[in-house]
């Protein structure tokens, strides 16, 4: 499972914003990201990000919107995402193993 590098920042960024703000922010993020990609000479990109928005109709009062940026050689995108997914699976496997070990040591 993910470990937050900066929990306070994560909480701040997780606060829901309006749909309009989210659209504006994501558009700006995409533009700036594409500029940075070119400046840093990165040919292939498969990026997924999300923002939380206010949703008065949901039980929680918010919803999550996902956005992707895919740049470069289409045939590379699947490999990039597979590479990321493999890392996520490894992290999850390690976290589950730690939880199972803790469970074996606990009193029941």
Number of C-alpha atoms within 10 A of each C-alpha: 12 8 7 10 8 8 10 10 10 11 10 9 12 14 12 18 18 13 16 10 12 18 16 11 14 18 13 12 13 14 11 11 14 17 12 12 14 10 9 9 9 12 11 16 19 17 14 11 10 13 19 18 21 17 16 10 9 9 8 9 11 17 17 12 13 10 13 13 13 14 16 12 10 12 9 16 17 11 12 15 15 12 11 13 12 12 12 14 12 13 15 14 13 13 13 13 12 12 11 12 10 10 11 10 8 8 5 5
